Amino acid sequence: MLWVYIVAVVIIGLDQLTKLWIVQNMELGDQITVIENVFYLTSHRNTGAAWGILAGQMIFFYIITTIVIGFVIYYIQKYGKDSKLLGLSLALVLGGAIGNFIDRLFRKEVVDFFDIYIGSYDYPIFNIADSALVVGVILIFIGTILDERNKKRSKNA
């Protein structure tokens, strides 16, 4: 079960180290081309959630994130040992939530830098914590579908 928390700590560490690098080495708005017309590192700040939703509502984010972290830890303790997929999923969500929480707490904004273009669409700039959250939620969704399918199979067998 300890491995779940280790994964979360690794996510937090990678997230914070990459954000620190961006802050120390790039001015706000600077852009480094990784793959022309596809992938850039762009120094960006966000005071809200995804796509800048609820910009500046730090107290709201502190409360919601604290609640989410509490629920995730509860689910890790209660269900994380039963499924490695669920444990990994929750570790990613926990690491991502804490990574962005640290930014909001100490910087009053979230440092974003992955800038992806899909054709002419410029996807909102994001970071490692955001990626971990999204992948974690997707894996929870997949795990839920697989679990329900297995329950139906064992029920019909």
GIZI-V691391 format. One line per field, one symbol per residue. ss: DSSP state (H for helix, E for strand, C for the rest). phi: phi as a letter, one per 30 degrees, with the letter a starting at -180 (. if undefined). burial: I if it has 16 or more other ideal C-beta (glycine too) atoms within 10 Angstrom, else O. Layout:
ss = ???
phi = ???
burial = ???
This chain:
ss = CHHHHHHHHHHHHHHHHHHHHHHHHCCCCCEEEEECCCEEEEEEEECCCHHHCCCCCHHHHHHHHHHHHHHHHHHHHHHCCCCHHHHHHHHHHHHHHHHHHHHHHHCCCEEEEEEEEECCEECCCECHHHHHHHHHHHHHHHHHHHHHHHHHHHHHC
phi = .eedddeddddedddddddddeddcbdejdbcdcbeibbbcbdbbbcbceiidheiddeeddddddddeddddeddddbdddbdddededddddddddeddedddcciacdcadbcccicdcdedbbddeddeddeddddddddddddddddddddd
burial = OOOIIOIIOOIIOIIIOIIOOIIOOIOOOOOOOOOOOOOIIIIIIIIIIOOOOOOOOOOOIOOOIOOIIOOIIOIIOOOIOOOOOIIIIIIIIIIIIIIIIIIIOOOOIIIIIIIIOOOOOOOOIIIIIIIIIOIIOOIIOOIOOOOOOOOOOOOOO
